[in-house]
Amino acid sequence: AGRKGSGVMALEIRSQRLSGFRRGESLWSQHRHHAFLALSFALACTCGAFLLGHRATVFRLGASQLGPGPGEWLVEDPRVHGLSSAKLAMAAERHARELDQRDCLLVVKDGVIVHETYREGGDADTLHYLDGVGRAAAALLIGAAEHQGVLDLDTPLSEYGIAAPPVRLSETEAPVANGVVDADALKAHPELRWGDEWSRVTARHVLGQATGLGEARVGEKFDAHVTDEILDVLSQVLRATTGVKPAEWAKEHFTGPMGVPDFFARDVGADGVVDGGVRVAGGQMATCRDAARFGQLLVNQGEWLAEDGTSRRLVSADFVKRVVNPSFPRAARQRGYQTWTHPGKTPSGAPRATPFFAEVREATEDDAAGEAILGAGKTTTATTPTRAPVWADYETSDATPACGDDFAKSRGAFLGPAGPSFPLAFAVGELGKFLVVSPETGVVVVSMGNTWGSEREQCPSGLRELLDGAERARRSADALAAARLGLAPGKTVGYDASVLMRQLWHAVGDAVTPVALLENGGRKTAASSVSQIGAKRVAQTNADVASSERLRAAVALGGDDAYAR
């Protein structure tokens, strides 16, 4: 009876447990949907909070073409943006082969990186000496200050309390008396060279290198060899108008939002001391990716992606126009604010009219004989005939540049009718530091390295030749070259930046141009004038790869046909 009772109790216990389990299962069945919704809601809130805090980096909220904002660059397949991976790879090979000693090639399209190549042991984190590319970045900083009302570009700098800077003469120039002081006084006090003209110089004239240096009226003459002291007065203006160190102001209001907060933090003054100023004359250190940010800002017409995913204007659209177009065409027909420009061309092959080079007025008896007056569109009248620009308007001299002259003295447009149909702006540093911007196509190209450029036979055609004592001795037999080779140490003898500008675009231009804009069905006409150094490099490459079937299949080398491809 005891065992029977125990069995009954056990059955009752099991029955109760099963009943409880079934009741629990019934409750779960009734409420599991609500529990699942609660769990999903909590997870969604957690993910949403994360994405909200990192939205400028994680995704672009419909503003992908504005670039990385303060975050990191995105890298995407070039085919998504209408470019060819194969063409970009071949362009990178040609870039390294024809320019030599290149460290990086980076291409941005529609706000993302579509190609980057690093050589000579470099990578995406390698810092490069930007030289003149830093000038373009500093010019944009001044544009940011102007946009925020910190300074006025048209106010004479003397009204900000800025004294006239010294105008240093080159080793080969003799001081010229300006009717106020004699030559000996100018040697001792070069700032006196300005005379009364300094009272008319504005930040706009300094940016466009059209101050006249006291020898011409402001805005009328290009300062081809402007000294660092003249450019760096703009840092003094920032200090005077903001009341803080220019580098600190830049970090808070310009480079910080751009994602490169310390871009100007290590700038040193003319005395070699870091004093919180901005080196407007350039020479900053940055990665190729960081340099591309300033090009993207130009493509964006001055707008930038903020941390909250919205668009924020850093620089006015008008200022950007003056960076990528000739800002003082009467003084310099291809010079923007610290850039060199290509105007693009019409379907007929003529140069396009830029915003500040809208018309060309024919010369009159009051003008210099045979010289057209540029940038006169706003002042023309019914009695003043006007015409569209032609490439002849870019001719600056009938003299062939001497060995040692840079392209500021060269004849003609540096790309001319062989250039693309769309405008380009080049920020250029010594020995081939390049930031190339095409606002119309949304393309930015960064090329860094140390490459010699020269196309004249009597000039050194490369760094190796320049450093070779026997080669220098042989070339010094040429009287013209000998005179130039005797310049003071530090002069870049025989270097011509326009040669490298042409070679760079000939190497990568097709690959970064949308197919619809390519000429001749995707095959551009061969460059008519390849520099001596470029020809020698191609010839050497031909010899080096003569036994390589793979390279011969990928790129046809040698002769004009190589440049067509």
Disulfide bonds with the S-S distance in Angstrom:
Cys104-Cys288 1.98
